């Protein structure tokens, strides 16, 4: 179930190119959802579990539109202030790798779900909004609410947080990160993330 929900993050939002940089965030989400889903449904390799092609789709269509530095800062909470510039870069790189590896393994789980976006009231000076969506399963059942914290940047709107059923997936890492930092400091957390990423790569192979 967790992997299914994680896959919805990437399938429900973003993946646009520069031409859509000025598009309102909710409109952008609806437009690109159709594009990404179409690619998956037309690509039998991704449907059959081809990790390389799934990762390429994430890296080219989706990952550039997530603020991984902001997501890492949110996941670390107050411990972000204890990291120096070099450690922050390393943490962001490893956390980005972890998220992409996890989402790559989950991408093939998307089947026939339908995604509906709630209307968004966007003021001209808004630079931080929440895009709300409902994911409905083809077999019925309760819809899953997925909300995206998005901020406006010079490169367009970017996701910095995702909530499923009101629970932030990024902040859920905070407890684990705090434990690792208490045991081995910021460098200990970096090493732990690096080891996990190596294990995920080996598992994928």
Secondary structure as GFF3:
##gff-version 3
##sequence-region A 1 205
A	DSSP	alpha_helix	2	12	.	.	.	ID=ss1
A	DSSP	three_ten_helix	18	20	.	.	.	ID=ss2
A	DSSP	alpha_helix	25	42	.	.	.	ID=ss3
A	DSSP	alpha_helix	44	47	.	.	.	ID=ss4
A	DSSP	alpha_helix	51	57	.	.	.	ID=ss5
A	DSSP	pi_helix	58	62	.	.	.	ID=ss6
A	DSSP	three_ten_helix	63	65	.	.	.	ID=ss7
A	DSSP	alpha_helix	68	76	.	.	.	ID=ss8
A	DSSP	three_ten_helix	77	82	.	.	.	ID=ss9
A	DSSP	alpha_helix	85	106	.	.	.	ID=ss10
A	DSSP	three_ten_helix	107	109	.	.	.	ID=ss11
A	DSSP	beta_strand	114	117	.	.	.	ID=ss12
A	DSSP	beta_strand	128	136	.	.	.	ID=ss13
A	DSSP	beta_strand	144	153	.	.	.	ID=ss14
A	DSSP	beta_strand	156	164	.	.	.	ID=ss15
A	DSSP	beta_strand	167	168	.	.	.	ID=ss16
A	DSSP	three_ten_helix	171	173	.	.	.	ID=ss17
A	DSSP	alpha_helix	174	204	.	.	.	ID=ss18
###
